[in-house]
Structure formats: structure tokens, C-alpha cells
Amino acid sequence: MQIPHIELDQFHCVECNKHFTDKGFNYYSGNIEYGPAYFSDEGVLCSPQCALDHFQRRTREGTLK
């Protein structure tokens, strides 16, 4: 399977703004080619902590889908 070329620096965590290529960003199966390990309808999330923070924020706002 060939992955289409995309500019990876355009992606960042919607909670902490960490860029997709920064150290500490979690990838699916630990492989950057597989994309982010966490995401939502608002964008990508860099870590389990940001995923939890995102869930809690969306719950408070009443915007959880």
C-alpha cells in the first residue's frame, strides 16, 4: 500500500499544539507512517494525556459527539 505524500508539519495536537513530527508525539503502532495514535473530530492528539484532557474539555463544553 502506497501512502500519499502529505506535509506532516501541518498537523499538530489540538490540545497542546505539539507538532506531528515533534519528539514525544505518539504514532499508531509507534510508526510515524501509520499516523497519529489518537484523534477526534477536531483533529489529532499527541498523547494519552491530551486525549483525556480533550475528552474532559469536550464533556464540560457539552460538545462531545
C-alpha positions as CSV (number, residue, x, y, z in Angstrom):
1,M,0.0,0.0,0.0
2,Q,1.5,3.3,-1.0
3,I,0.9,6.3,1.4
4,P,0.2,9.6,-0.4
5,H,2.7,12.4,0.4
6,I,1.4,15.0,2.8
7,E,3.3,17.7,4.6
8,L,3.5,16.3,8.2
9,D,4.3,19.6,9.9
10,Q,0.9,20.9,9.1
11,F,-0.6,18.6,11.8
12,H,-0.5,19.5,15.4
13,C,-2.2,18.3,18.6
14,V,-5.5,20.2,19.2
15,E,-4.9,20.3,22.9
16,C,-1.2,21.2,23.4
17,N,-0.3,22.3,19.9
18,K,2.7,19.9,19.7
19,H,3.6,19.3,16.0
20,F,3.2,15.9,14.5
21,T,7.0,15.4,13.9
22,D,8.0,16.6,17.5
23,K,9.6,14.2,19.9
24,G,7.0,12.7,22.2
25,F,4.2,12.6,19.6
26,N,2.5,9.1,19.8
27,Y,2.0,7.3,16.5
28,Y,-0.2,4.3,15.7
29,S,2.0,1.2,16.5
30,G,4.9,3.6,17.1
31,N,5.3,4.2,13.4
32,I,5.1,7.7,12.0
33,E,4.0,6.3,8.6
34,Y,0.8,4.9,10.3
35,G,-0.3,8.3,11.5
36,P,-1.4,9.6,14.9
37,A,-2.4,7.1,17.7
38,Y,-5.1,9.4,18.9
39,F,-7.6,11.7,17.1
40,S,-11.0,13.2,17.3
41,D,-13.4,15.1,15.0
42,E,-11.5,18.3,15.8
43,G,-8.1,16.9,14.8
44,V,-5.1,14.9,16.1
45,L,-4.0,14.4,19.6
46,C,-0.4,13.7,20.6
47,S,-0.7,11.5,23.7
48,P,-3.0,9.6,26.1
49,Q,-2.9,12.6,28.4
50,C,-4.0,15.0,25.7
51,A,-6.7,12.5,24.7
52,L,-8.0,12.5,28.2
53,D,-7.8,16.3,28.5
54,H,-9.7,16.6,25.2
55,F,-12.4,14.3,26.4
56,Q,-12.8,16.2,29.7
57,R,-12.8,19.6,28.0
58,R,-15.4,18.4,25.4
59,T,-17.6,16.9,28.2
60,R,-17.5,20.2,30.1
61,E,-18.4,22.2,27.0
62,G,-21.2,19.8,26.1
63,T,-19.6,19.3,22.6
64,L,-18.7,15.7,22.9
65,K,-20.1,13.7,19.9
